């Protein structure tokens, strides 16, 4: 017996699962930030791509268990990404180092390029002086662009505590950078 496949009739509504729609919106709105955060922790683009994909796979498989009373979807997702990145770091048995040398396409003047290189070198040295938890706070705030409340969700503390720790870390980074500059 031969079966014919036909497209749904024009105008017929297909039921869209709200959980799947929310996950798709989360994916589209967060994929670049999750990648930037993971790449900052792993300092390896290929591994960051793999871990980012793994984080989204884990989140997708758990999407129906998300509980909005415990925090935002974005914070929940970054918690999953954090765990996936830490799993990778444990697998490698090495400490995380953040990428602090982004390309600067706007630098055209050789003097500007030289000054930029010196500033990046000073920033790299200042970042090296931070502990792993402090580097993670910087990555969550500036690489991933999370708010203090979202950072608090990811690291499992109060927003006030996350803000205080971030402020202290930025001040420590600033002092170290000023000493090296």
Sine and cosine of phi, psi and omega as CSV:
sin_phi,cos_phi,sin_psi,cos_psi,sin_omega,cos_omega
0.00,0.00,0.75,-0.67,-0.07,-1.00
-1.00,-0.07,0.73,-0.68,0.03,-1.00
-0.96,-0.27,0.60,-0.80,0.07,-1.00
-0.92,-0.39,0.73,-0.68,0.05,-1.00
-0.99,-0.10,0.76,-0.65,0.03,-1.00
-0.82,-0.57,0.50,-0.87,0.05,-1.00
-0.96,0.27,0.44,-0.90,0.06,-1.00
-0.86,0.52,0.53,-0.85,-0.01,-1.00
-0.88,0.48,0.57,-0.82,0.00,-1.00
-0.86,0.50,0.73,-0.68,0.02,-1.00
1.00,0.00,-0.17,0.99,0.02,-1.00
-0.98,0.20,0.64,-0.77,-0.05,-1.00
-1.00,0.01,0.70,-0.71,0.10,-1.00
-0.98,-0.20,0.73,-0.69,-0.02,-1.00
-0.94,0.33,0.82,-0.57,0.05,-1.00
-0.97,-0.26,0.84,-0.55,0.01,-1.00
-0.92,0.39,0.84,-0.54,-0.03,-1.00
-0.88,0.47,-0.50,0.86,0.03,-1.00
-0.92,0.39,-0.67,0.74,0.03,-1.00
-0.92,0.38,-0.63,0.78,0.03,-1.00
-0.90,0.43,-0.66,0.76,0.03,-1.00
-0.91,0.42,-0.63,0.77,0.01,-1.00
-0.92,0.40,-0.66,0.75,0.02,-1.00
-0.88,0.47,-0.67,0.74,0.04,-1.00
-0.90,0.44,-0.65,0.76,0.04,-1.00
-0.88,0.47,-0.70,0.71,0.01,-1.00
-0.87,0.49,-0.78,0.62,-0.04,-1.00
-0.89,0.46,-0.59,0.81,-0.05,-1.00
-1.00,0.09,-0.23,0.97,-0.12,-0.99
-0.83,-0.55,-0.20,0.98,-0.15,-0.99
-0.85,0.52,-0.68,0.74,-0.02,-1.00
-0.93,0.37,-0.63,0.78,0.01,-1.00
-0.93,0.37,-0.65,0.76,0.04,-1.00
-0.89,0.45,-0.70,0.71,0.02,-1.00
-0.87,0.49,-0.71,0.70,-0.01,-1.00
-0.87,0.49,-0.67,0.74,0.02,-1.00
-0.90,0.44,-0.76,0.65,-0.03,-1.00
-0.90,0.43,-0.66,0.75,0.02,-1.00
-0.89,0.45,-0.59,0.81,0.05,-1.00
-0.90,0.43,-0.61,0.79,0.02,-1.00
-0.97,0.25,-0.66,0.75,-0.11,-0.99
-1.00,0.03,-0.45,0.89,-0.02,-1.00
0.83,0.56,0.65,0.76,-0.02,-1.00
-0.41,-0.91,0.93,-0.36,-0.11,-0.99
-0.88,0.47,-0.70,0.71,-0.03,-1.00
-0.89,0.45,-0.70,0.72,0.04,-1.00
-0.91,0.41,-0.61,0.79,0.01,-1.00
-0.89,0.45,-0.64,0.77,0.05,-1.00
-0.89,0.45,-0.70,0.71,0.00,-1.00
-0.90,0.44,-0.71,0.70,-0.03,-1.00
-0.93,0.36,-0.60,0.80,0.05,-1.00
-0.89,0.46,-0.71,0.70,0.04,-1.00
-0.88,0.48,-0.68,0.73,0.02,-1.00
-0.88,0.47,-0.66,0.75,0.01,-1.00
-0.88,0.47,-0.69,0.73,0.01,-1.00
-0.94,0.35,-0.56,0.83,0.08,-1.00
-0.89,0.45,-0.71,0.71,0.03,-1.00
-0.89,0.46,-0.70,0.71,0.00,-1.00
-0.89,0.45,-0.66,0.75,-0.01,-1.00
-0.89,0.46,-0.68,0.73,-0.03,-1.00
-0.93,0.37,-0.39,0.92,-0.01,-1.00
-0.97,-0.25,0.11,0.99,-0.15,-0.99
-0.85,0.53,-0.53,0.85,-0.03,-1.00
-0.98,0.18,-0.19,0.98,0.00,-1.00
-0.99,-0.13,0.03,1.00,0.02,-1.00
-0.87,0.49,0.71,-0.70,0.00,-1.00
-0.87,-0.50,0.95,-0.32,-0.04,-1.00
-0.89,0.46,-0.36,0.93,0.03,-1.00
-0.93,0.37,-0.35,0.94,-0.04,-1.00
-1.00,-0.05,-0.12,0.99,0.01,-1.00
0.54,-0.84,-0.11,-0.99,-0.04,-1.00
-0.99,0.14,0.35,-0.94,0.07,-1.00
-0.88,0.48,-0.63,0.78,-0.02,-1.00
-0.90,0.43,-0.69,0.72,0.06,-1.00
-0.89,0.45,-0.67,0.75,0.05,-1.00
-0.86,0.51,-0.72,0.70,0.01,-1.00
-0.89,0.46,-0.69,0.72,0.00,-1.00
-0.92,0.39,-0.50,0.87,0.11,-0.99
-0.90,0.44,-0.67,0.74,0.04,-1.00
-0.91,0.42,-0.69,0.73,0.02,-1.00
-0.90,0.45,-0.64,0.77,0.02,-1.00
-0.87,0.49,-0.74,0.67,0.00,-1.00
-0.88,0.47,-0.64,0.77,0.02,-1.00
-0.91,0.42,-0.66,0.75,0.02,-1.00
-0.92,0.40,-0.67,0.74,0.02,-1.00
-0.91,0.42,-0.59,0.80,0.09,-1.00
-0.86,0.51,-0.68,0.73,0.01,-1.00
-0.91,0.42,-0.68,0.73,0.02,-1.00
-0.90,0.44,-0.65,0.76,0.05,-1.00
-0.90,0.44,-0.64,0.77,0.02,-1.00
-0.88,0.48,-0.64,0.76,0.00,-1.00
-0.97,0.23,-0.40,0.92,-0.05,-1.00
0.85,0.52,0.73,0.68,0.10,-0.99
-0.60,-0.80,0.36,-0.93,-0.03,-1.00
-0.99,0.16,0.43,-0.91,-0.01,-1.00
-0.98,0.21,0.65,-0.76,0.13,-0.99
-0.79,-0.61,0.68,-0.73,-0.03,-1.00
-1.00,0.03,0.56,-0.83,0.11,-0.99
-0.97,0.25,0.84,-0.55,-0.02,-1.00
-0.81,-0.59,0.27,0.96,-0.06,-1.00
-0.84,-0.54,0.92,0.40,0.00,-1.00
-0.94,0.33,0.47,-0.88,0.05,-1.00
-0.92,0.40,0.59,-0.81,-0.01,-1.00
-0.88,-0.48,1.00,0.04,-0.07,-1.00
-0.93,0.36,-0.30,0.95,-0.06,-1.00
-0.99,0.12,-0.24,0.97,-0.03,-1.00
-0.97,0.23,0.91,-0.42,-0.01,-1.00
-0.91,-0.40,-0.58,0.82,-0.03,-1.00
-0.98,0.21,0.77,-0.64,0.00,-1.00
-0.83,0.55,-0.57,0.82,0.03,-1.00
-0.92,0.40,-0.65,0.76,0.06,-1.00
-0.90,0.43,-0.65,0.76,0.01,-1.00
-0.89,0.46,-0.68,0.73,0.00,-1.00
-0.90,0.43,-0.70,0.72,0.02,-1.00
-0.90,0.44,-0.66,0.75,0.04,-1.00
-0.88,0.47,-0.66,0.75,0.02,-1.00
-0.90,0.44,-0.65,0.76,0.03,-1.00
-0.91,0.41,-0.65,0.76,0.02,-1.00
-0.91,0.41,-0.66,0.75,0.03,-1.00
-0.90,0.43,-0.63,0.78,0.03,-1.00
-0.90,0.43,-0.67,0.74,0.04,-1.00
-0.91,0.42,-0.65,0.76,0.03,-1.00
-0.91,0.42,-0.68,0.74,0.03,-1.00
-0.86,0.51,-0.69,0.72,0.02,-1.00
-0.90,0.44,-0.66,0.75,0.02,-1.00
-0.91,0.42,-0.66,0.75,0.03,-1.00
-0.90,0.43,-0.60,0.80,0.02,-1.00
-0.90,0.44,-0.42,0.91,0.03,-1.00
-0.98,0.19,-0.14,0.99,0.01,-1.00
-1.00,0.04,0.46,-0.89,0.11,-0.99
-0.97,0.23,0.21,-0.98,-0.04,-1.00
-0.86,0.51,-0.66,0.75,0.00,-1.00
-0.92,0.39,-0.59,0.81,0.03,-1.00
-0.93,0.36,-0.66,0.75,0.05,-1.00
-0.89,0.46,-0.58,0.81,0.02,-1.00
-0.91,0.41,-0.65,0.76,0.06,-1.00
-0.86,0.52,-0.70,0.72,0.03,-1.00
-0.88,0.47,-0.68,0.73,0.00,-1.00
-0.89,0.45,-0.69,0.72,0.00,-1.00
-0.90,0.44,-0.65,0.76,-0.05,-1.00
-0.97,0.24,-0.76,0.65,-0.18,-0.98
-0.98,-0.20,-0.46,0.89,0.06,-1.00
-1.00,0.08,-0.71,0.70,-0.05,-1.00
-1.00,-0.02,-0.33,0.94,0.04,-1.00
0.96,0.29,0.49,0.87,-0.02,-1.00
-0.98,0.18,0.47,-0.88,0.11,-0.99
-0.98,0.21,0.22,-0.98,0.03,-1.00
-0.88,0.48,-0.61,0.79,0.03,-1.00
-0.90,0.43,-0.65,0.76,0.03,-1.00
-0.93,0.38,-0.64,0.77,0.06,-1.00
-0.87,0.49,-0.67,0.74,0.01,-1.00
-0.85,0.52,-0.67,0.75,0.04,-1.00
-0.88,0.48,-0.69,0.72,-0.06,-1.00
-0.91,0.40,-0.69,0.72,-0.09,-1.00
-1.00,-0.06,-0.04,1.00,0.09,-1.00
0.96,0.29,0.75,0.66,0.03,-1.00
-0.61,-0.79,-0.02,-1.00,0.02,-1.00
-0.98,0.17,0.42,-0.91,0.06,-1.00
-0.85,0.52,-0.59,0.81,0.02,-1.00
-0.90,0.44,-0.72,0.69,0.01,-1.00
-0.90,0.44,-0.67,0.74,0.01,-1.00
-0.88,0.47,-0.68,0.73,0.01,-1.00
-0.90,0.44,-0.66,0.75,0.01,-1.00
-0.91,0.42,-0.72,0.69,0.01,-1.00
-0.89,0.45,-0.65,0.76,0.02,-1.00
-0.91,0.41,-0.69,0.72,0.02,-1.00
-0.86,0.51,-0.73,0.68,0.01,-1.00
-0.89,0.46,-0.63,0.77,0.00,-1.00
-0.92,0.39,-0.67,0.74,0.02,-1.00
-0.90,0.43,-0.67,0.75,0.04,-1.00
-0.89,0.46,-0.68,0.73,0.04,-1.00
-0.88,0.47,-0.69,0.72,0.02,-1.00
-0.90,0.44,-0.69,0.73,0.00,-1.00
-0.88,0.47,-0.72,0.69,0.02,-1.00
-0.88,0.47,-0.70,0.72,0.00,-1.00
-0.91,0.42,-0.65,0.76,0.02,-1.00
-0.90,0.43,-0.68,0.74,0.01,-1.00
-0.90,0.44,-0.58,0.82,0.03,-1.00
-0.93,0.37,-0.60,0.80,-0.04,-1.00
-0.99,0.14,-0.42,0.91,-0.10,-1.00
-0.97,0.24,0.00,0.00,0.00,0.00
